[in-house]
Every structure is written in structure tokens, then in C-alpha cells.
Amino acid sequence: MSKNLRERAEETATEIQTLLGISTDDHPKEVADAVESSIIRALIAERDRCAEIARHCYEHDERKAQKVADEIAKVRSVIVANLSAMR
């Protein structure tokens, strides 16, 4: 079964706390929130970077540009779903 973003953030938070030698009971939600937020920001930045590269590479081929734009939009939908799940 694949892990969702929150599960990955919680797992990473536990790893960080263990590496730092602090109790995993010390602010686990806050640490996981920070990790999750960082992952989301990175995903959004990469999505934007990919969109810009695709736009530049396919500026003379509208059909390919649209296909790539559709794929990038799917990634955006996943990111939005993860953001919504945080609420």
C-alpha cells in the first residue's frame, strides 16, 4: 500500500526526532506539519519549473504543449488533494 503525504511526513518527523535524540512525543504534530509543508512547497516549485520547461520546449507544437500541460495539471490536482487532506 502506498503512503500518503501525511504518513510520509510523520515518518520523516520521527526519523528527525530520533536523529536529534529527542523524544518523539515532543511536538510530533508540529514537526510533521513542518515536514509536510516543506514537501508541498518543493512539489509546487518543481511543478512550476516543469511547466515552464514544457512551455519553452513545446512553444511551437501546440498539441504536445497541451498534452504536457494536462499531465502537469494532474500533478497539481494531487498536490491540492494533499493540501485539502491537511485541513
DRENTORKOL-3810 file (N, C-alpha, C; in nm, 4 decimals):
REM DRENTORKOL-3810
@n.u->0.0850; n.v->-0.1184; n.w->0.0000; ca.u->0.0000; ca.v->0.0000; ca.w->0.0000; c.u->0.0894; c.v->0.1245; c.w->0.0000
@n.u->0.0595; n.v->0.2177; n.w->-0.0848; ca.u->0.1408; ca.v->0.3382; ca.w->-0.0913; c.u->0.1039; c.v->0.4325; c.w->0.0226
@n.u->0.2029; n.v->0.5094; n.w->0.0637; ca.u->0.1822; ca.v->0.6030; ca.w->0.1735; c.u->0.1371; c.v->0.7368; c.w->0.1181
@n.u->0.0496; n.v->0.8030; n.w->0.1924; ca.u->0.0121; ca.v->0.9375; ca.w->0.1514; c.u->0.1144; c.v->1.0361; c.w->0.2069
@n.u->0.1005; n.v->1.1589; n.w->0.1687; ca.u->0.1965; ca.v->1.2616; ca.w->0.2076; c.u->0.2052; c.v->1.2759; c.w->0.3588
@n.u->0.0926; n.v->1.2726; n.w->0.4271; ca.u->0.0933; ca.v->1.2889; ca.w->0.5725; c.u->0.1682; c.v->1.1748; c.w->0.6407
@n.u->0.1464; n.v->1.0533; n.w->0.5936; ca.u->0.2169; ca.v->0.9389; ca.w->0.6523; c.u->0.3677; c.v->0.9524; c.w->0.6323
@n.u->0.4069; n.v->0.9977; n.w->0.5151; ca.u->0.5495; ca.v->1.0184; ca.w->0.4890; c.u->0.6064; c.v->1.1287; c.w->0.5790
@n.u->0.5313; n.v->1.2350; n.w->0.5977; ca.u->0.5764; ca.v->1.3453; ca.w->0.6831; c.u->0.5911; c.v->1.2987; c.w->0.8272
@n.u->0.4956; n.v->1.2211; n.w->0.8758; ca.u->0.5024; ca.v->1.1709; ca.w->1.0133; c.u->0.6210; c.v->1.0769; c.w->1.0315
@n.u->0.6446; n.v->0.9919; n.w->0.9336; ca.u->0.7584; ca.v->0.9003; ca.w->0.9393; c.u->0.8896; c.v->0.9783; c.w->0.9397
@n.u->0.8990; n.v->1.0790; n.w->0.8542; ca.u->1.0193; ca.v->1.1623; ca.w->0.8477; c.u->1.0384; c.v->1.2409; c.w->0.9765
@n.u->0.9295; n.v->1.2908; n.w->1.0340; ca.u->0.9375; ca.v->1.3639; ca.w->1.1607; c.u->0.9947; c.v->1.2741; c.w->1.2699
@n.u->0.9489; n.v->1.1506; n.w->1.2756; ca.u->1.0001; ca.v->1.0557; ca.w->1.3750; c.u->1.1487; c.v->1.0302; c.w->1.3525
@n.u->1.1886; n.v->1.0137; n.w->1.2270; ca.u->1.3300; ca.v->0.9927; ca.w->1.1950; c.u->1.4142; c.v->1.1121; c.w->1.2391
@n.u->1.3657; n.v->1.2324; n.w->1.2131; ca.u->1.4385; ca.v->1.3540; ca.w->1.2518; c.u->1.4530; c.v->1.3609; c.w->1.4028
@n.u->1.3435; n.v->1.3381; n.w->1.4741; ca.u->1.3480; ca.v->1.3442; ca.w->1.6195; c.u->1.4431; c.v->1.2389; c.w->1.6761
@n.u->1.4431; n.v->1.1207; n.w->1.6180; ca.u->1.5337; ca.v->1.0147; ca.w->1.6628; c.u->1.6786; c.v->1.0538; c.w->1.6363
@n.u->1.7068; n.v->1.1072; n.w->1.5178; ca.u->1.8428; ca.v->1.1511; ca.w->1.4848; c.u->1.8921; c.v->1.2603; c.w->1.5790
@n.u->1.8011; n.v->1.3479; n.w->1.6184; ca.u->1.8376; ca.v->1.4574; ca.w->1.7083; c.u->1.8431; c.v->1.4135; c.w->1.8539
@n.u->1.7975; n.v->1.2918; n.w->1.8794; ca.u->1.7997; ca.v->1.2397; ca.w->2.0155; c.u->1.6938; c.v->1.3006; c.w->2.1051
@n.u->1.5832; n.v->1.3438; n.w->2.0453; ca.u->1.4744; ca.v->1.3987; ca.w->2.1260; c.u->1.3560; c.v->1.3031; c.w->2.1219
@n.u->1.2731; n.v->1.3143; n.w->2.2201; ca.u->1.1571; ca.v->1.2262; ca.w->2.2304; c.u->1.0623; c.v->1.2484; c.w->2.1131
@n.u->1.0092; n.v->1.1392; n.w->2.0615; ca.u->0.9112; ca.v->1.1507; ca.w->1.9537; c.u->0.7783; c.v->1.2026; c.w->2.0062
@n.u->0.7687; n.v->1.2170; n.w->2.1384; ca.u->0.6480; ca.v->1.2745; ca.w->2.1987; c.u->0.6541; c.v->1.4271; c.w->2.2054
@n.u->0.7718; n.v->1.4846; n.w->2.1771; ca.u->0.7884; ca.v->1.6302; ca.w->2.1811; c.u->0.7402; c.v->1.6922; c.w->2.0500
@n.u->0.6226; n.v->1.7478; n.w->2.0527; ca.u->0.5640; ca.v->1.8202; ca.w->1.9390; c.u->0.5607; c.v->1.7390; c.w->1.8090
@n.u->0.5128; n.v->1.6163; n.w->1.8114; ca.u->0.5129; ca.v->1.5355; ca.w->1.6884; c.u->0.4289; c.v->1.5967; c.w->1.5767
@n.u->0.3147; n.v->1.6555; n.w->1.6107; ca.u->0.2284; ca.v->1.7141; ca.w->1.5076; c.u->0.2962; c.v->1.8341; c.w->1.4421
@n.u->0.3584; n.v->1.9181; n.w->1.5230; ca.u->0.4226; ca.v->2.0379; ca.w->1.4698; c.u->0.5394; c.v->2.0023; c.w->1.3776
@n.u->0.6181; n.v->1.9017; n.w->1.4183; ca.u->0.7310; ca.v->1.8598; ca.w->1.3352; c.u->0.6797; c.v->1.7998; c.w->1.2042
@n.u->0.5785; n.v->1.7138; n.w->1.2122; ca.u->0.5210; ca.v->1.6534; ca.w->1.0912; c.u->0.4597; c.v->1.7605; c.w->1.0014
@n.u->0.3936; n.v->1.8599; n.w->1.0608; ca.u->0.3362; ca.v->1.9695; ca.w->0.9816; c.u->0.4452; c.v->2.0444; c.w->0.9049
@n.u->0.5582; n.v->2.0711; n.w->0.9729; ca.u->0.6682; ca.v->2.1430; ca.w->0.9088; c.u->0.7273; c.v->2.0614; c.w->0.7941
@n.u->0.7439; n.v->1.9319; n.w->0.8156; ca.u->0.7972; ca.v->1.8445; ca.w->0.7108; c.u->0.7008; c.v->1.8406; c.w->0.5926
@n.u->0.5725; n.v->1.8225; n.w->0.6225; ca.u->0.4712; ca.v->1.8156; ca.w->0.5173; c.u->0.4662; c.v->1.9454; c.w->0.4368
@n.u->0.4713; n.v->2.0573; n.w->0.5055; ca.u->0.4685; ca.v->2.1872; ca.w->0.4386; c.u->0.5898; c.v->2.2042; c.w->0.3471
@n.u->0.7043; n.v->2.1607; n.w->0.3946; ca.u->0.8258; ca.v->2.1700; ca.w->0.3141; c.u->0.8162; c.v->2.0836; c.w->0.1888
@n.u->0.7622; n.v->1.9633; n.w->0.2035; ca.u->0.7448; ca.v->1.8743; ca.w->0.0883; c.u->0.6500; c.v->1.9375; c.w->-0.0133
@n.u->0.5408; n.v->1.9933; n.w->0.0346; ca.u->0.4422; ca.v->2.0547; ca.w->-0.0550; c.u->0.5027; c.v->2.1731; c.w->-0.1296
@n.u->0.5771; n.v->2.2580; n.w->-0.0581; ca.u->0.6419; ca.v->2.3718; ca.w->-0.1248; c.u->0.7379; c.v->2.3240; c.w->-0.2334
@n.u->0.8126; n.v->2.2173; n.w->-0.2040; ca.u->0.9059; ca.v->2.1631; ca.w->-0.3029; c.u->0.8310; c.v->2.1067; c.w->-0.4235
@n.u->0.7214; n.v->2.0368; n.w->-0.3987; ca.u->0.6418; ca.v->1.9812; ca.w->-0.5088; c.u->0.5849; c.v->2.0912; c.w->-0.5977
@n.u->0.5349; n.v->2.1963; n.w->-0.5361; ca.u->0.4785; ca.v->2.3073; ca.w->-0.6131; c.u->0.5870; c.v->2.3768; c.w->-0.6948
@n.u->0.7037; n.v->2.3975; n.w->-0.6338; ca.u->0.8139; ca.v->2.4616; ca.w->-0.7057; c.u->0.8578; c.v->2.3765; c.w->-0.8248
@n.u->0.8658; n.v->2.2462; n.w->-0.8056; ca.u->0.9050; ca.v->2.1574; ca.w->-0.9150; c.u->0.7986; c.v->2.1525; c.w->-1.0239
@n.u->0.6726; n.v->2.1534; n.w->-0.9845; ca.u->0.5643; ca.v->2.1553; ca.w->-1.0828; c.u->0.5749; c.v->2.2812; c.w->-1.1680
@n.u->0.5979; n.v->2.3943; n.w->-1.1025; ca.u->0.6116; ca.v->2.5202; ca.w->-1.1760; c.u->0.7322; c.v->2.5175; c.w->-1.2698
@n.u->0.8426; n.v->2.4605; n.w->-1.2218; ca.u->0.9632; ca.v->2.4510; ca.w->-1.3039; c.u->0.9377; c.v->2.3623; c.w->-1.4258
@n.u->0.8728; n.v->2.2497; n.w->-1.4033; ca.u->0.8411; ca.v->2.1589; ca.w->-1.5146; c.u->0.7481; c.v->2.2250; c.w->-1.6155
@n.u->0.6513; n.v->2.2985; n.w->-1.5657; ca.u->0.5578; ca.v->2.3672; ca.w->-1.6554; c.u->0.6314; c.v->2.4689; c.w->-1.7420
@n.u->0.7241; n.v->2.5408; n.w->-1.6831; ca.u->0.7997; ca.v->2.6411; ca.w->-1.7580; c.u->0.8880; c.v->2.5749; c.w->-1.8638
@n.u->0.9520; n.v->2.4659; n.w->-1.8277; ca.u->1.0356; ca.v->2.3936; ca.w->-1.9240; c.u->0.9503; c.v->2.3397; c.w->-2.0382
@n.u->0.8365; n.v->2.2812; n.w->-2.0052; ca.u->0.7470; ca.v->2.2267; ca.w->-2.1080; c.u->0.6979; c.v->2.3367; c.w->-2.2010
@n.u->0.6605; n.v->2.4489; n.w->-2.1429; ca.u->0.6129; ca.v->2.5606; ca.w->-2.2248; c.u->0.7217; c.v->2.6047; c.w->-2.3223
@n.u->0.8432; n.v->2.6142; n.w->-2.2727; ca.u->0.9547; ca.v->2.6572; ca.w->-2.3571; c.u->0.9859; c.v->2.5535; c.w->-2.4657
@n.u->0.9878; n.v->2.4263; n.w->-2.4293; ca.u->1.0241; ca.v->2.3203; ca.w->-2.5251; c.u->0.9202; c.v->2.3001; c.w->-2.6346
@n.u->0.7947; n.v->2.3219; n.w->-2.6005; ca.u->0.6874; ca.v->2.2928; ca.w->-2.6954; c.u->0.6141; c.v->2.4178; c.w->-2.7442
@n.u->0.6796; n.v->2.5315; n.w->-2.7385; ca.u->0.6108; ca.v->2.6538; ca.w->-2.7771; c.u->0.5698; c.v->2.6548; c.w->-2.9245
@n.u->0.6307; n.v->2.5683; n.w->-3.0066; ca.u->0.5960; ca.v->2.5629; ca.w->-3.1491; c.u->0.5070; c.v->2.4434; c.w->-3.1843
@n.u->0.4692; n.v->2.3657; n.w->-3.0844; ca.u->0.3838; ca.v->2.2486; ca.w->-3.1080; c.u->0.2703; c.v->2.2502; c.w->-3.0055
@n.u->0.1618; n.v->2.3135; n.w->-3.0435; ca.u->0.0506; ca.v->2.3347; ca.w->-2.9502; c.u->-0.0083; c.v->2.2039; c.w->-2.8978
@n.u->-0.0150; n.v->2.1016; n.w->-2.9809; ca.u->-0.0730; ca.v->1.9736; ca.w->-2.9394; c.u->0.0104; c.v->1.9094; c.w->-2.8281
@n.u->0.1413; n.v->1.9056; n.w->-2.8480; ca.u->0.2291; ca.v->1.8498; ca.w->-2.7452; c.u->0.2259; c.v->1.9360; c.w->-2.6196
@n.u->0.2256; n.v->2.0657; n.w->-2.6378; ca.u->0.2209; ca.v->2.1562; ca.w->-2.5233; c.u->0.0955; c.v->2.1312; c.w->-2.4404
@n.u->-0.0166; n.v->2.1100; n.w->-2.5068; ca.u->-0.1417; ca.v->2.0840; ca.w->-2.4352; c.u->-0.1363; c.v->1.9512; c.w->-2.3608
@n.u->-0.0785; n.v->1.8507; n.w->-2.4244; ca.u->-0.0669; ca.v->1.7194; ca.w->-2.3607; c.u->0.0179; c.v->1.7288; c.w->-2.2338
@n.u->0.1303; n.v->1.7971; n.w->-2.2431; ca.u->0.2169; ca.v->1.8143; ca.w->-2.1267; c.u->0.1459; c.v->1.8972; c.w->-2.0202
@n.u->0.0767; n.v->2.0012; n.w->-2.0608; ca.u->0.0027; ca.v->2.0849; ca.w->-1.9658; c.u->-0.1025; c.v->2.0032; c.w->-1.8919
@n.u->-0.1677; n.v->1.9121; n.w->-1.9620; ca.u->-0.2679; ca.v->1.8257; ca.w->-1.8983; c.u->-0.2041; c.v->1.7348; c.w->-1.7937
@n.u->-0.0876; n.v->1.6809; n.w->-1.8256; ca.u->-0.0178; ca.v->1.5943; ca.w->-1.7299; c.u->0.0254; c.v->1.6737; c.w->-1.6065
@n.u->0.0734; n.v->1.7944; n.w->-1.6290; ca.u->0.1147; ca.v->1.8792; ca.w->-1.5171; c.u->-0.0063; c.v->1.9157; c.w->-1.4319
@n.u->-0.1196; n.v->1.9374; n.w->-1.4943; ca.u->-0.2425; ca.v->1.9680; ca.w->-1.4202; c.u->-0.2827; c.v->1.8515; c.w->-1.3305
@n.u->-0.2581; n.v->1.7289; n.w->-1.3761; ca.u->-0.2877; ca.v->1.6124; ca.w->-1.2924; c.u->-0.2038; c.v->1.6156; c.w->-1.1650
@n.u->-0.0770; n.v->1.6508; n.w->-1.1794; ca.u->0.0113; ca.v->1.6606; ca.w->-1.0630; c.u->-0.0406; c.v->1.7679; c.w->-0.9680
@n.u->-0.0839; n.v->1.8786; n.w->-1.0227; ca.u->-0.1390; ca.v->1.9862; ca.w->-0.9402; c.u->-0.2597; c.v->1.9363; c.w->-0.8624
@n.u->-0.3428; n.v->1.8557; n.w->-0.9263; ca.u->-0.4609; ca.v->1.8016; ca.w->-0.8589; c.u->-0.4221; c.v->1.7161; c.w->-0.7391
@n.u->-0.3166; n.v->1.6385; n.w->-0.7528; ca.u->-0.2690; ca.v->1.5554; ca.w->-0.6419; c.u->-0.2197; c.v->1.6438; c.w->-0.5276
@n.u->-0.1467; n.v->1.7484; n.w->-0.5618; ca.u->-0.0967; ca.v->1.8400; ca.w->-0.4589; c.u->-0.2134; c.v->1.9063; c.w->-0.3857
@n.u->-0.3118; n.v->1.9517; n.w->-0.4591; ca.u->-0.4286; ca.v->2.0155; ca.w->-0.3985; c.u->-0.5025; c.v->1.9166; c.w->-0.3091
@n.u->-0.5140; n.v->1.7921; n.w->-0.3522; ca.u->-0.5807; ca.v->1.6904; ca.w->-0.2703; c.u->-0.5063; c.v->1.6698; c.w->-0.1389
@n.u->-0.3738; n.v->1.6693; n.w->-0.1443; ca.u->-0.2957; ca.v->1.6548; ca.w->-0.0220; c.u->-0.3113; c.v->1.7762; c.w->0.0686
@n.u->-0.3148; n.v->1.8939; n.w->0.0092; ca.u->-0.3361; ca.v->2.0145; ca.w->0.0896; c.u->-0.4729; c.v->2.0109; c.w->0.1567
@n.u->-0.5726; n.v->1.9666; n.w->0.0839; ca.u->-0.7078; ca.v->1.9581; ca.w->0.1395; c.u->-0.7141; c.v->1.8572; c.w->0.2530
@n.u->-0.6394; n.v->1.7489; n.w->0.2409; ca.u->-0.6384; ca.v->1.6460; ca.w->0.3451; c.u->-0.5746; c.v->1.6969; c.w->0.4740
@n.u->-0.4917; n.v->1.8008; n.w->0.4635; ca.u->-0.4271; ca.v->1.8571; ca.w->0.5825; c.u->-0.5268; c.v->1.9293; c.w->0.6714
@n.u->-0.6372; n.v->1.9723; n.w->0.6165; ca.u->-0.7324; ca.v->2.0531; ca.w->0.6925; c.u->-0.8132; c.v->1.9705; c.w->0.7863
END
